[in-house]
Amino acid sequence: MKLSKKEVEHVALLARLALSEEEKERFRAQLSSVLEYADIINRLDTEKVAPTYHVLPIQNVERPDKEHETLPLEETLQNAPQRDGNYFRVPRII
């Protein structure tokens, strides 16, 4: 699929890019080749290919949750830069 100069200008406008005439021509050729390659991929027969999320088999590696004692409150807050009672005091972000 060959892109026109006008289509490249439209894409550049959407991307907020200011392109020179030389860049428009270069990107026209590059984007056209990307779209041609995508068209080749779209023509592949994938009817008998199972849908996958990953090419390689992947499994989650998670540790089981275990209950354990937490740190005492004073020990937890001893290195806090600022405290407000029993809480960490952090800067307000708006």
C-alpha positions in Angstrom: 0.0 0.0 0.0 1.6 3.2 -1.1 0.8 6.3 1.0 0.3 9.6 -0.6 2.1 12.8 0.5 -1.2 14.1 1.8 -1.7 11.0 4.0 1.8 11.5 5.4 1.0 15.1 6.2 -2.2 14.0 8.0 -0.3 11.5 10.1 2.4 14.2 10.9 -0.4 16.6 11.9 -1.9 14.0 14.2 1.5 13.3 15.7 2.2 17.1 16.0 5.3 16.7 13.8 6.7 19.5 11.6 8.3 17.7 8.6 10.4 19.1 5.8 9.6 18.1 2.2 12.5 15.7 2.3 11.3 14.1 5.6 7.8 13.8 4.2 9.1 11.9 1.2 11.4 9.7 3.3 8.5 8.9 5.8 6.2 8.2 2.9 8.5 5.5 1.6 9.1 4.1 5.1 5.5 4.0 6.2 4.5 2.5 2.8 6.9 -0.3 3.3 5.7 -1.0 6.8 2.1 -1.1 5.6 3.1 -3.4 2.7 4.8 -5.8 5.2 1.6 -5.7 7.4 -0.4 -6.6 4.4 1.8 -9.6 3.7 1.3 -10.8 7.3 -2.5 -10.2 7.0 -2.6 -12.6 4.1 -1.2 -15.5 6.1 -3.6 -18.4 6.7 -3.9 -18.6 10.5 -7.1 -20.7 10.5 -5.4 -23.7 12.1 -3.1 -21.8 14.5 -4.3 -21.7 18.1 -4.5 -18.2 19.5 -1.7 -17.5 22.0 -0.6 -14.6 24.2 3.0 -15.6 24.1 5.2 -17.5 21.6 6.9 -19.5 24.4 5.0 -21.4 27.2 4.9 -19.2 30.2 3.7 -19.9 33.7 3.3 -17.6 36.7 5.9 -18.0 39.3 4.3 -16.8 42.5 5.0 -17.6 46.1 2.2 -18.6 48.3 1.1 -16.0 50.8 2.3 -16.7 54.3 1.3 -14.9 57.5 4.1 -13.6 59.6 4.6 -11.0 62.4 4.9 -7.4 61.3 7.4 -5.0 62.6 6.4 -3.1 65.7 5.0 0.4 65.0 7.8 2.3 66.6 10.4 0.3 64.7 8.6 0.9 61.4 8.4 4.6 61.9 11.8 5.2 63.4 13.4 6.1 60.0 10.4 8.1 58.7 11.6 11.6 57.6 8.3 13.0 59.1 5.6 11.5 61.3 2.1 12.5 62.2 1.2 10.4 65.2 1.3 6.8 64.1 1.5 7.6 60.4 4.1 8.6 57.8 3.8 12.2 56.8 4.3 12.7 53.1 4.1 15.8 50.9 0.7 16.7 49.5 0.5 16.1 45.8 -2.2 17.7 43.7 
